[in-house]
């Protein structure tokens, strides 16, 4: 009975962590957003797509 609840909470927290690290990176604190920003600056669209999908 606890496994579905634990799985749901785990996925929810993973989603929150990805969003927060992206925002922090875009403002200069490192993380996924830093790589995304660098890829956007050089117009590396395949790399931007891969970062957004992952």
SVG drawing of the C-alpha trace seen along z (x, -y; Angstrom):
<svg xmlns="http://www.w3.org/2000/svg" viewBox="-2 -35 30 37">
<polyline fill="none" stroke="black" stroke-width="0.4" points="0.0,0.0 2.9,-2.4 4.7,-1.7 2.3,-3.7 2.3,-6.7 6.1,-6.6 6.5,-6.3 4.2,-9.3 6.0,-11.5 9.4,-10.5 8.4,-11.5 6.9,-14.7 10.1,-15.7 12.2,-14.7 10.2,-17.1 10.5,-19.9 14.3,-19.4 14.7,-19.6 12.7,-22.8 14.6,-24.4 18.0,-23.5 17.0,-24.8 15.9,-28.2 19.0,-28.5 21.2,-27.7 19.6,-30.3 20.3,-33.0 23.9,-31.9 24.1,-29.5 25.1,-26.4 23.2,-23.3 21.1,-22.3 20.2,-25.9 23.8,-26.9 24.3,-24.3 21.0,-25.3 21.9,-28.9 25.3,-28.1 23.7,-26.1 21.1,-28.8 23.9,-31.4 25.7,-29.4 22.4,-28.4 23.0,-24.6 19.4,-23.6 19.9,-19.8 21.7,-20.2 18.9,-22.5 16.3,-20.0 18.2,-17.2 18.5,-19.2 14.8,-20.0 13.8,-16.4 15.9,-15.0"/>
</svg>
